[in-house]
C-alpha cells in the first residue's frame, strides 16, 4: 500500500492529510504554523508517520498548498489553494458550484462549473477583516474563546451593527459596546453579520451560480453562528463538510493522486 501526503501550509495552522490509493483519508493532523514553516512541516510529518506506523518509503508523493506552500522544501509539487479547494469540493459532491473559504489571513470565494473547473475566484487580501484572525482579535476583546463564538451568537436577542470592517476599528467599537453594557451574544452576532456581508460582496464578484450548492470550508466553518449568518445572507443553507479545516490539504492530495493515475486534474 502506498500513500500521498497533502500539506496545507496556512498562515496560522499547518494541516496534513494522508490518503491511500483509493483517495480515502487514513490520517490527518493540524498544528500551529510556528516560526519556520519548513521545520514545522518536517517535524509534524515525522510525528504523523510514527503515529500511523507508516514507513515514509510508502509515501508515494508529497504536495503542498496554502500560504507557505513554497517553503515546504520536501514537497514534490505545489498547487494553489484555489485549485485544491475546487478538487476537494467537487469530490464531495458534483453539485458544488461555489466554495467559500475563510482562512487565517484571507477569505476566498471560488466559482465552479458543472465539471468542477474553476470559473472565477475572488480573494480579500487587503487586511485581516473578515478572516479567522479578525475573529481571534475580537474574541480576545470580549474575553471569550474563539470556539465559543458560535454557540454564544446563537443566543443573541438583539441586532447590533458594526460600522467598521477594519480589525482595529472594529475592536474599538466592540470595546465601546461592552462599556455600554451590550450583551456579548449580541456583539458576536453583529461580528458574524459583518463578516458575512463581506463574503456576500465577494460572492457576487465571483460570477456566482445560484443553481448549485455552496460549500463552506476552512476552520471558521466550525462556527455555527457564521454558518447561520452566511446561510441567511446567501438565501440557502451552506454546506459544511466533515473536517472543513482539512479541505485544502485533501484537495492537494487528490490532485497528486489523479495526476499519478493520469486522470484529468
Secondary structure, 3 states (H helix, E strand, C coil): CCEEEEEEECCCEEEEEEECCCCCEEEEEEEECCCCHHHHHHHHHHHHHHHHCCCHHHEEEEEEECCCHHHCCCCCEECCHHHHHHHHHHHHCCCEEEEEEECCCCEEEEEECCCCCEEEEEEECCCCCCCHHHHHHHHHHHCCCHHHHHHHHCCCCCCCCCCCCCHHHHHHHHHHHHHCCCCHHHHHHHHHHHHHHHHHHHHHHCCCCCCCEEEEECHHHHCHHHHHHHHHHHCCCCEECCCHHHHHHHHHHHHHHHHHCCCCC
